[in-house]
Amino acid sequence: MIDREQGPREVDVAVARRRVVGILGFGAGFVVAIGFFAFFPGLPHVIDWGAILVSLGVGAGARWGARRWVGE
C-alpha cells in the first residue's frame, strides 16, 4: 500500500469529527447523569447544584472517553 500524506482537508475532517464526538459524548453523559438524579427511586427528585456539578463531571468523563475511543 502507498502511504499518503494527510492534506489540510483530511486533517480538518478529523478535527471536526473529534469535536462532534466530544460534544455528543458530553451531552449524552450529562443527560444520563441528570436523568439518574431526576428519576432514580429513593433519591429526592430535586435537581440541586450538587447533581448539576456531578453531571458536568460525568459529561466531561464521557467526552474524554468518546474522544479517546475515536482516537484523539
C-alpha positions in Angstrom: 0.0 0.0 0.0 1.1 3.5 -0.7 1.3 5.8 2.3 -0.1 9.2 1.6 0.5 12.4 3.4 -2.5 13.9 5.1 -3.6 17.1 3.3 -5.1 20.0 5.1 -8.7 18.8 4.2 -8.2 15.4 5.8 -6.8 17.0 9.0 -9.8 19.4 9.1 -12.2 16.5 8.8 -10.5 14.6 11.6 -10.6 17.6 13.9 -14.3 18.2 13.1 -15.1 14.6 13.7 -13.4 14.7 17.1 -15.2 17.9 18.0 -18.6 16.4 17.1 -17.9 13.2 19.0 -16.7 15.2 22.1 -19.9 17.3 22.0 -22.2 14.3 21.7 -20.3 12.4 24.4 -20.5 15.3 26.8 -24.2 15.7 26.1 -25.0 12.1 26.5 -23.1 11.8 29.8 -24.7 14.9 31.1 -28.3 13.9 30.2 -27.8 10.4 31.6 -26.5 11.7 34.9 -29.2 14.3 35.3 -31.8 11.6 34.4 -30.4 9.4 37.1 -30.7 12.1 39.7 -34.2 13.0 38.5 -35.8 9.6 38.2 -33.8 7.1 40.3 -36.1 5.7 43.0 -35.1 6.6 46.5 -33.4 9.8 45.7 -35.2 13.1 46.3 -36.5 14.2 42.9 -34.8 17.6 43.1 -32.0 18.7 40.9 -29.7 20.7 43.1 -26.2 22.2 42.5 -24.5 19.0 43.6 -26.4 17.0 41.0 -25.5 19.6 38.3 -21.8 19.5 39.2 -21.7 15.7 39.3 -23.5 15.7 35.9 -20.9 18.1 34.5 -18.1 15.8 35.7 -19.8 12.7 34.2 -20.3 14.6 31.0 -16.6 15.6 30.9 -15.6 12.0 31.6 -17.9 10.8 28.8 -16.4 13.4 26.4 -12.9 12.2 27.3 -13.9 8.6 26.8 -15.6 9.3 23.5 -12.6 11.3 22.1 -10.2 8.5 23.3 -12.4 5.9 21.6 -12.4 7.8 18.3 -8.7 8.2 18.5 -7.6 11.6 19.6 
